[in-house]
Amino acid sequence: MIEPLMNVRGVRYAAMVDEAGRSVMTVGDQTPDLNLAVSARAMIGSLQAAMNATKWDDLLLDIDGGPVLLTPVGEHILITAFDDLASLGRVRFAVRRALGKV
């Protein structure tokens, strides 16, 4: 399901992470930092509570290793790491296509 993301220019790796922070599926050369998903889940929960929001769509983090797009997939989070913020549109489109949302 996430393998096609590696065909997108600039994508370094992608990982599907379950609600406990365990990797369900990974593609790419690098091993994802699974603590990122656990921390992001806590931050998203806090933001949702503060804003009275019931759902979220995407979260972009620009960290030392480069930008990372977090996308909810049911109870899982898809982490997509890529090379440059200029690639964000292309990466978001590829993620939506891989998830069958396009």
MMTF fields as JSON, N, C-alpha, C and O atoms, coordinates in Angstrom:
{
  "mmtfVersion": "1.0.0",
  "mmtfProducer": "UNKNOWN",
  "numBonds": 407,
  "numAtoms": 408,
  "numGroups": 102,
  "numChains": 1,
  "numModels": 1,
  "chainsPerModel": [1],
  "groupsPerChain": [102],
  "chainIdList": ["A"],
  "bondAtomList": [4, 2, 8, 6, 12, 10, 16, 14, 20, 18, 24, 22, 28, 26, 32, 30, 36, 34, 40, 38, 44, 42, 48, 46, 52, 50, 56, 54, 60, 58, 64, 62, 68, 66, 72, 70, 76, 74, 80, 78, 84, 82, 88, 86, 92, 90, 96, 94, 100, 98, 104, 102, 108, 106, 112, 110, 116, 114, 120, 118, 124, 122, 128, 126, 132, 130, 136, 134, 140, 138, 144, 142, 148, 146, 152, 150, 156, 154, 160, 158, 164, 162, 168, 166, 172, 170, 176, 174, 180, 178, 184, 182, 188, 186, 192, 190, 196, 194, 200, 198, 204, 202, 208, 206, 212, 210, 216, 214, 220, 218, 224, 222, 228, 226, 232, 230, 236, 234, 240, 238, 244, 242, 248, 246, 252, 250, 256, 254, 260, 258, 264, 262, 268, 266, 272, 270, 276, 274, 280, 278, 284, 282, 288, 286, 292, 290, 296, 294, 300, 298, 304, 302, 308, 306, 312, 310, 316, 314, 320, 318, 324, 322, 328, 326, 332, 330, 336, 334, 340, 338, 344, 342, 348, 346, 352, 350, 356, 354, 360, 358, 364, 362, 368, 366, 372, 370, 376, 374, 380, 378, 384, 382, 388, 386, 392, 390, 396, 394, 400, 398, 404, 402],
  "bondOrderList": [1, 1, 1, 1, 1, 1, 1, 1, 1, 1, 1, 1, 1, 1, 1, 1, 1, 1, 1, 1, 1, 1, 1, 1, 1, 1, 1, 1, 1, 1, 1, 1, 1, 1, 1, 1, 1, 1, 1, 1, 1, 1, 1, 1, 1, 1, 1, 1, 1, 1, 1, 1, 1, 1, 1, 1, 1, 1, 1, 1, 1, 1, 1, 1, 1, 1, 1, 1, 1, 1, 1, 1, 1, 1, 1, 1, 1, 1, 1, 1, 1, 1, 1, 1, 1, 1, 1, 1, 1, 1, 1, 1, 1, 1, 1, 1, 1, 1, 1, 1, 1],
  "groupList": [{"groupName": "MET", "atomNameList": ["N", "CA", "C", "O"], "elementList": ["N", "C", "C", "O"], "formalChargeList": [0, 0, 0, 0], "bondAtomList": [1, 0, 2, 1, 3, 2], "bondOrderList": [1, 1, 2], "singleLetterCode": "M", "chemCompType": "L-PEPTIDE LINKING"}, {"groupName": "ILE", "atomNameList": ["N", "CA", "C", "O"], "elementList": ["N", "C", "C", "O"], "formalChargeList": [0, 0, 0, 0], "bondAtomList": [1, 0, 2, 1, 3, 2], "bondOrderList": [1, 1, 2], "singleLetterCode": "I", "chemCompType": "L-PEPTIDE LINKING"}, {"groupName": "GLU", "atomNameList": ["N", "CA", "C", "O"], "elementList": ["N", "C", "C", "O"], "formalChargeList": [0, 0, 0, 0], "bondAtomList": [1, 0, 2, 1, 3, 2], "bondOrderList": [1, 1, 2], "singleLetterCode": "E", "chemCompType": "L-PEPTIDE LINKING"}, {"groupName": "PRO", "atomNameList": ["N", "CA", "C", "O"], "elementList": ["N", "C", "C", "O"], "formalChargeList": [0, 0, 0, 0], "bondAtomList": [1, 0, 2, 1, 3, 2], "bondOrderList": [1, 1, 2], "singleLetterCode": "P", "chemCompType": "L-PEPTIDE LINKING"}, {"groupName": "LEU", "atomNameList": ["N", "CA", "C", "O"], "elementList": ["N", "C", "C", "O"], "formalChargeList": [0, 0, 0, 0], "bondAtomList": [1, 0, 2, 1, 3, 2], "bondOrderList": [1, 1, 2], "singleLetterCode": "L", "chemCompType": "L-PEPTIDE LINKING"}, {"groupName": "ASN", "atomNameList": ["N", "CA", "C", "O"], "elementList": ["N", "C", "C", "O"], "formalChargeList": [0, 0, 0, 0], "bondAtomList": [1, 0, 2, 1, 3, 2], "bondOrderList": [1, 1, 2], "singleLetterCode": "N", "chemCompType": "L-PEPTIDE LINKING"}, {"groupName": "VAL", "atomNameList": ["N", "CA", "C", "O"], "elementList": ["N", "C", "C", "O"], "formalChargeList": [0, 0, 0, 0], "bondAtomList": [1, 0, 2, 1, 3, 2], "bondOrderList": [1, 1, 2], "singleLetterCode": "V", "chemCompType": "L-PEPTIDE LINKING"}, {"groupName": "ARG", "atomNameList": ["N", "CA", "C", "O"], "elementList": ["N", "C", "C", "O"], "formalChargeList": [0, 0, 0, 0], "bondAtomList": [1, 0, 2, 1, 3, 2], "bondOrderList": [1, 1, 2], "singleLetterCode": "R", "chemCompType": "L-PEPTIDE LINKING"}, {"groupName": "GLY", "atomNameList": ["N", "CA", "C", "O"], "elementList": ["N", "C", "C", "O"], "formalChargeList": [0, 0, 0, 0], "bondAtomList": [1, 0, 2, 1, 3, 2], "bondOrderList": [1, 1, 2], "singleLetterCode": "G", "chemCompType": "PEPTIDE LINKING"}, {"groupName": "TYR", "atomNameList": ["N", "CA", "C", "O"], "elementList": ["N", "C", "C", "O"], "formalChargeList": [0, 0, 0, 0], "bondAtomList": [1, 0, 2, 1, 3, 2], "bondOrderList": [1, 1, 2], "singleLetterCode": "Y", "chemCompType": "L-PEPTIDE LINKING"}, {"groupName": "ALA", "atomNameList": ["N", "CA", "C", "O"], "elementList": ["N", "C", "C", "O"], "formalChargeList": [0, 0, 0, 0], "bondAtomList": [1, 0, 2, 1, 3, 2], "bondOrderList": [1, 1, 2], "singleLetterCode": "A", "chemCompType": "L-PEPTIDE LINKING"}, {"groupName": "ASP", "atomNameList": ["N", "CA", "C", "O"], "elementList": ["N", "C", "C", "O"], "formalChargeList": [0, 0, 0, 0], "bondAtomList": [1, 0, 2, 1, 3, 2], "bondOrderList": [1, 1, 2], "singleLetterCode": "D", "chemCompType": "L-PEPTIDE LINKING"}, {"groupName": "SER", "atomNameList": ["N", "CA", "C", "O"], "elementList": ["N", "C", "C", "O"], "formalChargeList": [0, 0, 0, 0], "bondAtomList": [1, 0, 2, 1, 3, 2], "bondOrderList": [1, 1, 2], "singleLetterCode": "S", "chemCompType": "L-PEPTIDE LINKING"}, {"groupName": "THR", "atomNameList": ["N", "CA", "C", "O"], "elementList": ["N", "C", "C", "O"], "formalChargeList": [0, 0, 0, 0], "bondAtomList": [1, 0, 2, 1, 3, 2], "bondOrderList": [1, 1, 2], "singleLetterCode": "T", "chemCompType": "L-PEPTIDE LINKING"}, {"groupName": "GLN", "atomNameList": ["N", "CA", "C", "O"], "elementList": ["N", "C", "C", "O"], "formalChargeList": [0, 0, 0, 0], "bondAtomList": [1, 0, 2, 1, 3, 2], "bondOrderList": [1, 1, 2], "singleLetterCode": "Q", "chemCompType": "L-PEPTIDE LINKING"}, {"groupName": "LYS", "atomNameList": ["N", "CA", "C", "O"], "elementList": ["N", "C", "C", "O"], "formalChargeList": [0, 0, 0, 0], "bondAtomList": [1, 0, 2, 1, 3, 2], "bondOrderList": [1, 1, 2], "singleLetterCode": "K", "chemCompType": "L-PEPTIDE LINKING"}, {"groupName": "TRP", "atomNameList": ["N", "CA", "C", "O"], "elementList": ["N", "C", "C", "O"], "formalChargeList": [0, 0, 0, 0], "bondAtomList": [1, 0, 2, 1, 3, 2], "bondOrderList": [1, 1, 2], "singleLetterCode": "W", "chemCompType": "L-PEPTIDE LINKING"}, {"groupName": "HIS", "atomNameList": ["N", "CA", "C", "O"], "elementList": ["N", "C", "C", "O"], "formalChargeList": [0, 0, 0, 0], "bondAtomList": [1, 0, 2, 1, 3, 2], "bondOrderList": [1, 1, 2], "singleLetterCode": "H", "chemCompType": "L-PEPTIDE LINKING"}, {"groupName": "PHE", "atomNameList": ["N", "CA", "C", "O"], "elementList": ["N", "C", "C", "O"], "formalChargeList": [0, 0, 0, 0], "bondAtomList": [1, 0, 2, 1, 3, 2], "bondOrderList": [1, 1, 2], "singleLetterCode": "F", "chemCompType": "L-PEPTIDE LINKING"}],
  "groupTypeList": [0, 1, 2, 3, 4, 0, 5, 6, 7, 8, 6, 7, 9, 10, 10, 0, 6, 11, 2, 10, 8, 7, 12, 6, 0, 13, 6, 8, 11, 14, 13, 3, 11, 4, 5, 4, 10, 6, 12, 10, 7, 10, 0, 1, 8, 12, 4, 14, 10, 10, 0, 5, 10, 13, 15, 16, 11, 11, 4, 4, 4, 11, 1, 11, 8, 8, 3, 6, 4, 4, 13, 3, 6, 8, 2, 17, 1, 4, 1, 13, 10, 18, 11, 11, 4, 10, 12, 4, 8, 7, 6, 7, 18, 10, 6, 7, 7, 10, 4, 8, 15, 6],
  "groupIdList": [1, 2, 3, 4, 5, 6, 7, 8, 9, 10, 11, 12, 13, 14, 15, 16, 17, 18, 19, 20, 21, 22, 23, 24, 25, 26, 27, 28, 29, 30, 31, 32, 33, 34, 35, 36, 37, 38, 39, 40, 41, 42, 43, 44, 45, 46, 47, 48, 49, 50, 51, 52, 53, 54, 55, 56, 57, 58, 59, 60, 61, 62, 63, 64, 65, 66, 67, 68, 69, 70, 71, 72, 73, 74, 75, 76, 77, 78, 79, 80, 81, 82, 83, 84, 85, 86, 87, 88, 89, 90, 91, 92, 93, 94, 95, 96, 97, 98, 99, 100, 101, 102],
  "secStructList": [7, 7, 4, 4, 4, 4, 4, 1, 6, 6, 3, 3, 3, 3, 3, 3, 3, 7, 6, 6, 1, 7, 3, 3, 3, 3, 3, 3, 1, 1, 7, 7, 7, 2, 2, 2, 2, 2, 2, 2, 2, 2, 2, 2, 2, 2, 2, 2, 2, 2, 2, 6, 7, 1, 7, 7, 7, 7, 3, 3, 3, 3, 3, 6, 6, 3, 3, 3, 3, 3, 3, 3, 3, 6, 6, 3, 3, 3, 3, 3, 3, 3, 1, 7, 4, 4, 4, 2, 2, 2, 2, 2, 2, 2, 2, 2, 2, 2, 6, 6, 7, 7],
  "xCoordList": [0.811, 0.0, 0.857, 0.547, 1.932, 2.749, 3.995, 4.739, 4.23, 5.407, 5.496, 6.598, 4.373, 4.461, 5.012, 5.463, 4.982, 5.524, 7.015, 7.531, 7.706, 9.142, 9.446, 10.596, 8.438, 8.618, 8.48, 8.706, 8.113, 7.922, 9.264, 9.941, 9.63, 10.905, 10.973, 10.075, 12.037, 12.256, 11.856, 12.299, 11.033, 10.618, 11.785, 12.383, 12.105, 13.207, 12.726, 13.36, 11.612, 11.014, 9.567, 9.146, 8.821, 7.442, 7.217, 7.764, 6.41, 6.124, 4.701, 4.236, 4.02, 2.706, 2.938, 3.582, 2.411, 2.644, 1.299, 0.368, 1.207, -0.065, -0.204, 0.693, -1.339, -1.636, -0.685, -0.591, 0.015, 0.989, 2.391, 3.325, 2.546, 3.843, 4.709, 5.911, 4.105, 4.852, 4.727, 3.671, 5.819, 5.822, 5.016, 5.241, 4.084, 3.273, 3.858, 3.835, 4.38, 4.899, 5.899, 5.64, 7.034, 8.054, 8.621, 8.836, 8.861, 9.555, 10.622, 10.464, 11.703, 12.783, 14.035, 14.049, 15.084, 16.394, 16.556, 17.311, 15.857, 16.058, 15.041, 13.934, 15.431, 14.516, 13.846, 14.529, 12.521, 11.835, 11.973, 12.086, 11.96, 11.961, 10.522, 9.703, 10.218, 8.847, 8.395, 7.195, 9.344, 8.971, 8.282, 7.48, 8.595, 7.966, 6.457, 5.699, 6.017, 4.581, 3.902, 2.797, 4.547, 3.971, 3.854, 2.819, 4.899, 4.885, 3.87, 3.148, 3.821, 2.872, 1.434, 0.575, 1.172, -0.183, -0.61, -1.753, 0.305, 0.008, -0.24, -1.167, 0.597, 0.444, -0.871, -1.565, -1.205, -2.451, -3.647, -4.594, -3.611, -4.695, -4.873, -5.999, -3.768, -3.814, -4.392, -5.225, -3.945, -4.467, -5.95, -6.709, -6.365, -7.776, -8.615, -9.679, -8.151, -8.887, -8.974, -10.03, -7.874, -7.844, -8.748, -9.293, -8.905, -9.686, -11.064, -11.79, -11.419, -12.693, -12.861, -13.945, -11.789, -11.814, -11.956, -11.405, -12.697, -12.889, -11.98, -11.81, -11.392, -10.517, -9.409, -9.453, -8.412, -7.32, -6.999, -7.307, -6.378, -6.093, -4.612, -4.243, -3.786, -2.344, -1.638, -2.193, -0.422, 0.434, 1.811, 2.379, 2.345, 3.677, 4.63, 4.382, 5.714, 6.771, 8.04, 8.421, 8.691, 9.973, 11.036, 11.285, 11.659, 12.616, 14.027, 14.217, 15.008, 16.416, 16.687, 17.444, 16.087, 16.327, 15.587, 15.759, 14.765, 13.972, 12.492, 12.111, 11.655, 10.221, 9.62, 10.065, 8.599, 7.888, 6.397, 5.923, 5.672, 4.218, 3.58, 3.878, 2.704, 1.968, 0.52, -0.108, 0.0, -1.354, -2.096, -1.581, -3.312, -4.07, -4.619, -5.085, -4.554, -5.114, -5.844, -5.264, -7.11, -7.842, -7.18, -7.006, -6.808, -6.122, -4.607, -3.886, -4.122, -2.69, -2.285, -3.13, -0.984, -0.428, 0.583, 1.456, 0.449, 1.425, 2.448, 2.096, 3.705, 4.808, 5.493, 5.931, 5.587, 6.283, 7.366, 7.066, 8.614, 9.744, 10.243, 10.362, 10.528, 10.984, 12.061, 12.382, 12.617, 13.845, 13.698, 14.58, 12.611, 12.528, 11.079, 10.211, 10.81, 9.437, 8.834, 7.616, 9.688, 9.184, 8.49, 7.712, 8.754, 8.152, 6.812, 6.189, 6.356, 5.161, 3.934, 3.248, 3.639, 2.46, 2.506, 1.519, 3.643, 3.827, 3.676, 3.043, 4.251, 4.18, 2.754, 2.279, 2.062, 0.672, -0.215, -1.056, -0.034, -0.827, -0.535, -1.455, 0.74, 1.12, 0.561, 0.129, 0.568, 0.003, -1.485, -1.986, -2.196, -3.649, -3.934, -4.88, -3.125, -3.311, -3.052, -3.802, -1.993, -1.657, -2.758, -2.988, -3.424, -4.486, -5.856, -6.859, -5.894, -7.152, -8.085, -9.297, -7.536, -8.352, -8.39, -8.988, -7.76, -7.759, -8.309, -8.405],
  "yCoordList": [-1.198, 0.0, 1.265, 2.21, 1.305, 2.52, 2.429, 3.403, 1.273, 1.096, 2.125, 2.588, 2.509, 3.488, 4.848, 5.625, 5.139, 6.42, 6.546, 7.654, 5.415, 5.455, 5.851, 6.142, 5.865, 6.306, 7.812, 8.354, 8.491, 9.941, 10.617, 10.323, 11.511, 12.211, 12.927, 13.692, 12.671, 13.341, 12.546, 12.87, 11.517, 10.732, 9.867, 9.151, 9.939, 9.158, 7.856, 6.815, 7.908, 6.693, 6.963, 8.114, 5.899, 5.989, 4.823, 3.737, 5.059, 4.01, 4.154, 5.261, 3.037, 2.995, 2.564, 1.546, 3.341, 3.102, 2.929, 3.702, 1.901, 1.662, 2.579, 3.367, 2.468, 3.369, 3.2, 4.091, 2.082, 1.853, 2.318, 2.214, 2.823, 3.3, 2.236, 2.435, 1.096, 0.015, 0.138, 0.492, -0.158, -0.124, -1.296, -2.449, -0.988, -2.004, -2.31, -3.452, -1.275, -1.394, -0.258, 0.874, -0.545, 0.465, 0.258, -0.873, 1.369, 1.325, 2.415, 3.458, 2.159, 3.135, 2.652, 1.596, 3.447, 3.08, 3.322, 2.614, 4.311, 4.7, 4.039, 3.698, 3.867, 3.371, 4.576, 5.462, 4.618, 5.778, 5.821, 4.784, 7.014, 7.204, 7.041, 7.942, 5.907, 5.613, 6.489, 6.64, 7.069, 8.012, 9.235, 9.884, 9.545, 10.672, 10.472, 11.404, 9.277, 9.005, 9.072, 9.604, 8.542, 8.579, 10.017, 10.407, 10.8, 12.205, 13.006, 13.839, 12.749, 13.46, 13.131, 14.013, 11.878, 11.482, 12.251, 12.698, 12.403, 13.156, 14.629, 15.24, 15.194, 16.596, 16.821, 17.808, 15.917, 16.041, 15.958, 16.733, 15.026, 14.912, 16.191, 16.626, 16.794, 18.046, 19.175, 19.949, 19.263, 20.302, 20.104, 21.072, 18.862, 18.587, 19.008, 19.604, 18.709, 19.09, 20.607, 21.144, 21.293, 22.748, 23.425, 24.498, 22.79, 23.398, 22.76, 23.088, 21.859, 21.136, 20.478, 20.507, 19.891, 19.223, 17.72, 17.164, 17.077, 15.632, 14.823, 13.622, 15.468, 14.749, 15.666, 16.88, 15.058, 15.814, 15.19, 14.021, 15.967, 15.478, 15.197, 14.085, 16.163, 16.032, 16.911, 17.898, 16.541, 17.372, 17.37, 16.309, 18.55, 18.685, 19.132, 20.124, 18.401, 18.778, 18.987, 18.14, 20.12, 20.378, 20.23, 21.156, 19.057, 18.741, 18.683, 18.842, 18.456, 18.464, 17.552, 17.922, 16.38, 15.431, 15.75, 15.053, 16.79, 17.166, 17.082, 16.611, 17.531, 17.545, 16.142, 15.21, 16.026, 14.772, 15.08, 15.97, 14.346, 14.496, 13.336, 12.172, 13.659, 12.66, 12.687, 13.745, 11.525, 11.42, 10.31, 9.199, 10.603, 9.555, 8.536, 8.892, 7.265, 6.173, 5.272, 4.324, 5.57, 4.862, 5.153, 6.315, 4.11, 4.271, 4.357, 4.536, 4.232, 4.281, 5.681, 6.522, 5.908, 7.145, 6.753, 5.914, 7.373, 7.202, 8.328, 9.506, 7.956, 8.91, 8.889, 7.836, 10.053, 10.155, 11.215, 12.396, 10.796, 11.723, 12.048, 11.169, 13.314, 13.728, 14.785, 15.242, 15.173, 15.958, 17.457, 18.083, 18.054, 19.509, 19.953, 19.306, 21.047, 21.56, 21.862, 21.816, 22.172, 22.445, 21.226, 21.366, 20.049, 18.809, 18.493, 17.487, 19.321, 19.012, 18.71, 17.721, 19.517, 19.28, 17.933, 17.197, 17.621, 16.351, 15.18, 14.175, 15.309, 14.249, 14.078, 12.948, 15.164, 15.061, 14.388, 13.557, 14.737, 14.118, 12.625, 11.819, 12.25, 10.84, 10.057, 8.915, 10.66, 10.006, 9.786, 8.692, 10.801, 10.669, 9.583, 8.81, 9.53, 8.509, 7.107, 6.17, 6.972, 5.678, 5.199, 3.998, 6.145, 5.81, 5.704, 5.442, 5.91, 5.804, 6.976, 6.837, 8.139, 9.331, 10.254, 11.328, 9.851, 10.656, 9.813, 10.278],
  "zCoordList": [0.0, 0.0, 0.0, -0.725, 0.801, 0.847, -0.024, -0.141, -0.636, -1.488, -2.611, -2.908, -3.259, -4.341, -3.909, -4.751, -2.622, -2.16, -2.44, -2.583, -2.519, -2.782, -4.226, -4.555, -5.086, -6.471, -6.613, -7.695, -5.54, -5.567, -5.307, -4.322, -6.189, -6.048, -4.698, -4.346, -3.954, -2.686, -1.455, -0.353, -1.607, -0.443, 0.002, -0.801, 1.298, 1.863, 2.475, 2.304, 3.185, 3.732, 4.113, 4.228, 4.304, 4.791, 5.735, 5.544, 6.751, 7.723, 8.231, 8.5, 8.359, 8.98, 10.423, 10.679, 11.359, 12.779, 13.473, 13.246, 14.325, 15.011, 16.23, 16.53, 16.929, 18.041, 19.222, 20.066, 19.294, 20.365, 19.965, 20.76, 18.754, 18.293, 17.655, 17.479, 17.303, 16.65, 15.138, 14.613, 14.453, 12.992, 12.438, 12.806, 11.56, 10.898, 9.522, 9.061, 8.878, 7.52, 7.307, 7.716, 6.673, 6.411, 5.018, 4.582, 4.323, 3.037, 3.039, 3.674, 2.323, 2.232, 2.933, 3.565, 2.808, 3.325, 4.823, 5.489, 5.351, 6.74, 7.659, 7.242, 8.899, 9.914, 10.561, 11.075, 10.54, 11.113, 12.632, 13.286, 13.172, 14.622, 15.093, 14.918, 15.682, 16.094, 17.257, 17.486, 17.993, 19.049, 18.469, 19.141, 17.226, 16.547, 16.482, 16.749, 16.134, 16.027, 17.385, 17.5, 18.409, 19.757, 20.248, 20.788, 20.066, 20.484, 19.68, 20.228, 18.379, 17.521, 17.91, 17.916, 18.232, 18.643, 19.899, 19.994, 20.858, 22.081, 21.762, 22.294, 20.886, 20.512, 19.767, 20.01, 18.874, 18.108, 19.049, 18.917, 19.999, 20.971, 21.763, 22.002, 22.17, 22.912, 22.069, 22.54, 20.825, 19.925, 19.635, 19.596, 19.433, 19.194, 20.391, 20.223, 21.588, 22.788, 22.915, 23.249, 22.65, 22.761, 21.74, 21.998, 20.575, 19.497, 19.324, 18.386, 20.223, 20.121, 18.755, 18.172, 18.254, 16.951, 17.17, 18.12, 16.285, 16.417, 15.504, 15.71, 14.494, 13.583, 13.11, 13.307, 12.481, 11.875, 10.537, 10.3, 9.655, 8.306, 8.083, 7.706, 8.304, 8.109, 9.126, 9.609, 9.438, 10.287, 9.65, 9.39, 9.401, 8.823, 9.916, 10.601, 10.073, 11.0, 10.194, 9.387, 10.418, 9.766, 10.847, 11.619, 10.893, 11.945, 11.361, 10.155, 12.225, 11.796, 10.604, 9.706, 10.583, 9.508, 8.227, 7.227, 8.234, 7.07, 7.384, 8.455, 6.466, 6.716, 6.798, 6.127, 7.64, 7.838, 7.807, 8.513, 6.992, 6.906, 7.661, 7.393, 8.601, 9.359, 8.885, 8.84, 8.537, 7.991, 8.727, 8.848, 9.224, 9.902, 8.904, 7.822, 9.293, 8.492, 9.485, 10.015, 9.732, 10.779, 12.11, 12.475, 12.842, 14.12, 13.956, 14.938, 12.727, 12.446, 11.995, 11.687, 11.965, 11.414, 10.344, 10.569, 9.188, 8.118, 8.243, 8.197, 8.4, 8.462, 7.105, 6.642, 6.467, 5.186, 5.329, 5.504, 5.254, 5.365, 3.962, 3.108, 3.747, 2.41, 2.526, 3.623, 1.389, 1.369, 1.562, 2.15, 1.087, 1.063, 1.114, 0.53, 1.804, 1.889, 0.522, 0.351, -0.449, -1.793, -2.393, -3.337, -1.869, -2.362, -1.705, -2.045, -0.778, 0.007, -0.844, -0.585, -1.838, -2.673, -3.369, -3.391, -3.927, -4.625, -3.644, -3.969, -2.454, -1.446, -0.945, -0.832, -0.645, -0.166, -1.213, -0.871, -2.472, -3.53, -3.605, -3.742, -3.515, -3.584, -2.389, -2.545, -1.212, -0.03, -0.223, 0.039, -0.674, -0.897, -1.947, -1.8, -2.989, -4.017, -3.437, -3.712, -2.639, -2.047, -1.087, -0.942, -0.442, 0.507, -0.166, 0.497, -1.484, -2.219, -2.016, -2.174, -1.665, -1.426, -2.633, -2.57, -3.734, -4.969, -6.086, -7.222]
}
